[in-house]
C-alpha cells in the first residue's frame, strides 16, 4: 500500500528527495522535534555514499549532537557517524561506550565495528563485560571486525557469556570473520 506524501514526516520526505541541505537544516534546528532530527540523522546513514562535498559539514553537525539530552537523536547520530565511517568520531564512540544508557553503548560498539580500529580494543574489552546482553553482542561483532586481535575476547565470550544468543553470536563471529 502506498502512503500519500502528507503521511510522511518532513524528514522522511527530505530523505526520499535526497535533499541533504534540507535534512541538514532540519537536523541542526534546535526548535525541531527530536523525532524529526533522529529521522534526519538516520537519513544521513542511509545516504552516506551520497554525501559528497557536504560530508564534513554533516559529520560536524552529527558530532555536535552526540552530547545532547535527546537519546533518539544521540543514538541515530552515532549510527550515522558509524555508517559514514567518520574516523574523527572515535572520541565520541569512546565517550558513548561509557554512557549510562545501554542503547547508546550499543551504538558505540557499532561505531567501533564500522571503524574497525585496533585502538578500540580496550573499549571493546570493557563492553564485552557490560551488564546488558545487547551491548555484549554488539561488542562481539566489533571485536570480530578487528580480526585476530579480538579473537581471544570473542573466544571467551563464546564459552562464558550467560546468554546463549550472545555465545552464539561469538561462535558465528569466530566461524565467519576471524581468521
Secondary structure, DSSP 4 states (H G I P E B T S, - for coil): -PPPGGGS-HHHHHHHTT-HHHHHHHHH-TTS-HHHHHHHHHHHHHTGGG-GGGHHHHHHHHHHHTTSS-HHHHHHHHHHHHHHT-GGGHHHHHHHTT-SSHHHHHHHHHHHHHHT-GGGHHHHHHHTT-SSHHHHHHHHHHHHHHGGGGHHHHHHHHHH-SSHHHHHHHHHHHHHT--
